[in-house]
Amino acid sequence: MEFLDNLIEKLIKVEHGFLLFEQEARSIASYNTVQESLDTASRLIESDYYQVRSTAVFIYGYIAHRYPPAIKILYDLACSDTSWQVQEMIAKAFDQFCKDNGYEKSLPEIKRWVFDDYPNVCRAVTEGLRIWTGRPFFKDHPSVAIELISFNKSNDSEYLRKSVGNSLRDIAKKFPELVERETSTWDLTDDKIKLTFKHALVKKNIG
């Protein structure tokens, strides 16, 4: 208990950035059993401080490949936590899971999140895996990344659509022809798609 009290005191002093949250989470998950890590995360996630919940989130992400139910916990937090900082850490935690589990092996989970009805869940993947084509599997299969990202191009959430556009812009720097091929099929008379397109920064006259 003294350890947690000292950790919380340390965490809540952070005003900017996420690095300390990741470092502390990795330390906890690396030097403790999965159950011990889970117990610690379960206590930290109840905090009113986003810094503390962010650390708990990354613990879940770090143990998820060894403890699959942690993915459901992350999903529920993506649906419920109102802190944008925690949402950013959920994205990082999901990517950590994919890294540890293997991106190709994680494709079914990636698709479940991308195709979800809840925008924050979709964005956690779209944002978390940036730059997608810098990740194993996707760097050899950029078309798969582009197809998955583009699924939410017309989502009602502008927050999500901006992430979609920015993610495609990242990929377009290395694979412009593939992104152009995808976006050339988009209906730019749809204002939602048009906004996504603009964020992708594809060079094309869109009016």
C-alpha positions as CSV (number, residue, x, y, z in Angstrom):
1,M,0.0,0.0,0.0
2,E,2.9,2.4,0.8
3,F,4.3,1.7,-2.7
4,L,1.0,2.6,-4.4
5,D,0.6,5.8,-2.3
6,N,4.1,6.9,-3.2
7,L,3.5,6.0,-6.9
8,I,0.3,7.9,-7.0
9,E,1.9,11.0,-5.4
10,K,4.6,10.8,-8.0
11,L,2.2,10.4,-10.9
12,I,-0.2,13.2,-10.1
13,K,2.7,15.7,-10.2
14,V,3.0,15.1,-14.0
15,E,1.5,18.0,-16.0
16,H,2.6,17.1,-19.5
17,G,3.4,14.0,-21.5
18,F,2.9,10.3,-21.0
19,L,6.4,8.9,-20.7
20,L,6.5,8.4,-16.9
21,F,3.1,6.6,-17.1
22,E,4.6,4.1,-19.6
23,Q,7.8,3.7,-17.6
24,E,6.1,3.0,-14.3
25,A,3.6,0.7,-16.0
26,R,6.3,-1.3,-17.7
27,S,8.3,-1.6,-14.4
28,I,5.2,-2.9,-12.6
29,A,4.3,-5.4,-15.3
30,S,7.9,-6.5,-15.8
31,Y,8.8,-7.2,-12.2
32,N,5.5,-8.6,-11.0
33,T,3.3,-11.6,-12.0
34,V,0.3,-11.0,-14.2
35,Q,-2.0,-11.3,-11.3
36,E,0.0,-8.9,-9.2
37,S,0.1,-6.4,-12.1
38,L,-3.6,-6.8,-12.7
39,D,-4.3,-6.2,-9.0
40,T,-2.2,-3.0,-9.1
41,A,-3.9,-1.8,-12.2
42,S,-7.4,-2.5,-10.7
43,R,-6.6,-0.2,-7.8
44,L,-5.1,2.5,-9.9
45,I,-7.9,2.6,-12.4
46,E,-10.3,3.8,-9.6
47,S,-8.4,7.0,-9.2
48,D,-9.9,10.4,-9.9
49,Y,-6.6,11.5,-11.4
50,Y,-6.1,10.9,-15.1
51,Q,-2.3,10.4,-14.6
52,V,-3.0,7.4,-12.3
53,R,-5.7,5.9,-14.6
54,S,-3.4,6.4,-17.6
55,T,-0.7,4.3,-15.8
56,A,-3.3,1.6,-15.1
57,V,-4.3,1.6,-18.7
58,F,-0.8,0.9,-19.9
59,I,-0.4,-1.9,-17.4
60,Y,-3.4,-3.6,-19.0
61,G,-1.9,-3.1,-22.4
62,Y,1.4,-4.5,-21.3
63,I,-0.1,-7.7,-19.9
64,A,-2.8,-8.2,-22.5
65,H,-0.9,-10.6,-24.6
66,R,-0.5,-12.9,-21.6
67,Y,-3.9,-12.0,-20.1
68,P,-6.5,-11.6,-22.9
69,P,-9.3,-10.3,-20.7
70,A,-7.3,-7.1,-20.3
71,I,-8.3,-6.3,-23.9
72,K,-12.0,-6.2,-22.8
73,I,-11.0,-4.0,-19.9
74,L,-9.3,-1.6,-22.4
75,Y,-12.4,-1.7,-24.6
76,D,-14.7,-0.8,-21.7
77,L,-12.4,2.1,-20.7
78,A,-12.4,3.4,-24.3
79,C,-16.2,3.5,-24.1
80,S,-16.4,5.1,-20.6
81,D,-13.4,7.2,-19.6
82,T,-14.0,10.9,-20.5
83,S,-10.4,12.0,-20.1
84,W,-8.7,12.6,-23.5
85,Q,-5.3,11.8,-21.8
86,V,-6.6,8.4,-20.8
87,Q,-8.0,7.9,-24.3
88,E,-4.5,8.6,-25.7
89,M,-3.0,6.1,-23.4
90,I,-5.6,3.5,-24.4
91,A,-4.4,3.9,-28.0
92,K,-0.8,3.4,-26.8
93,A,-1.8,0.4,-24.7
94,F,-3.6,-1.2,-27.7
95,D,-0.5,-0.8,-29.9
96,Q,1.6,-2.3,-27.1
97,F,-0.7,-5.4,-27.1
98,C,-0.4,-5.7,-30.9
99,K,3.4,-5.4,-30.7
100,D,3.7,-8.0,-28.0
101,N,1.1,-10.3,-29.6
102,G,2.2,-9.8,-33.1
103,Y,0.4,-7.4,-35.5
104,E,-0.7,-10.1,-38.0
105,K,-1.9,-12.3,-35.1
106,S,-3.7,-9.4,-33.7
107,L,-5.7,-8.6,-36.9
108,P,-9.0,-10.1,-35.6
109,E,-8.8,-7.8,-32.6
110,I,-7.7,-4.8,-34.7
111,K,-10.7,-5.4,-37.0
112,R,-13.1,-5.7,-34.1
113,W,-12.0,-2.3,-32.8
114,V,-11.9,-0.6,-36.2
115,F,-15.4,-1.9,-37.0
116,D,-16.9,-1.0,-33.6
117,D,-19.8,1.3,-33.2
118,Y,-18.1,3.5,-30.6
119,P,-15.9,6.2,-32.1
120,N,-13.3,6.2,-29.2
121,V,-12.8,2.5,-29.7
122,C,-12.2,2.9,-33.4
123,R,-9.9,5.9,-32.9
124,A,-7.8,4.0,-30.3
125,V,-6.7,1.6,-33.1
126,T,-6.4,4.2,-35.9
127,E,-4.3,6.5,-33.7
128,G,-2.5,3.9,-31.7
129,L,-1.0,2.1,-34.7
130,R,0.3,5.3,-36.4
131,I,2.3,5.1,-38.4
132,W,0.6,1.9,-39.5
133,T,3.1,1.1,-42.3
134,G,5.9,1.4,-39.8
135,R,4.6,-1.6,-37.9
136,P,5.5,-5.2,-38.8
137,F,3.0,-6.9,-41.2
138,F,1.5,-3.6,-42.3
139,K,4.7,-2.3,-43.7
140,D,4.6,-5.3,-46.0
141,H,0.9,-5.0,-46.6
142,P,0.1,-1.3,-46.8
143,S,-3.1,-1.9,-48.7
144,V,-4.5,-3.8,-45.7
145,A,-3.7,-0.8,-43.4
146,I,-5.3,1.6,-45.9
147,E,-8.4,-0.4,-46.2
148,L,-8.9,-0.8,-42.5
149,I,-8.2,2.9,-41.7
150,S,-10.5,4.1,-44.5
151,F,-13.5,2.1,-43.1
152,N,-14.4,5.1,-40.8
153,K,-13.9,7.8,-43.4
154,S,-17.6,8.8,-43.1
155,N,-18.1,8.2,-39.4
156,D,-20.3,10.7,-37.7
157,S,-17.5,11.5,-35.3
158,E,-15.3,14.3,-36.6
159,Y,-12.7,13.4,-34.0
160,L,-12.4,9.9,-35.5
161,R,-12.5,11.1,-39.1
162,K,-9.6,13.5,-38.5
163,S,-7.6,10.6,-37.1
164,V,-8.5,8.6,-40.2
165,G,-7.3,11.4,-42.5
166,N,-4.1,12.0,-40.5
167,S,-3.3,8.3,-40.6
168,L,-3.7,8.1,-44.3
169,R,-1.6,11.2,-44.7
170,D,1.2,9.4,-42.8
171,I,1.0,6.4,-45.2
172,A,0.7,8.6,-48.3
173,K,4.2,10.0,-47.7
174,K,5.6,6.5,-48.6
175,F,2.8,5.0,-50.5
176,P,1.1,7.9,-52.4
177,E,-0.2,5.7,-55.2
178,L,-2.0,3.3,-52.9
179,V,-3.7,6.1,-50.9
180,E,-4.6,7.9,-54.1
181,R,-6.2,4.6,-55.4
182,E,-8.3,4.3,-52.3
183,T,-9.4,7.9,-52.0
184,S,-10.2,8.2,-55.7
185,T,-13.2,6.0,-55.0
186,W,-14.6,8.3,-52.3
187,D,-17.7,10.3,-52.7
188,L,-16.5,13.8,-52.1
189,T,-20.1,15.2,-52.3
190,D,-20.4,13.8,-48.8
191,D,-19.2,16.5,-46.4
192,K,-18.0,14.0,-43.8
193,I,-15.9,12.2,-46.3
194,K,-14.7,15.5,-47.8
195,L,-13.3,16.5,-44.4
196,T,-11.5,13.2,-44.0
197,F,-10.1,13.6,-47.5
198,K,-8.8,17.1,-46.7
199,H,-7.0,15.8,-43.6
200,A,-5.4,13.1,-45.7
201,L,-3.8,15.9,-47.7
202,V,-4.1,14.1,-51.0
203,K,-3.3,16.4,-53.9
204,K,-6.6,16.6,-55.7
205,N,-9.1,19.3,-56.6
206,I,-12.0,18.8,-54.2
207,G,-13.6,22.2,-54.6
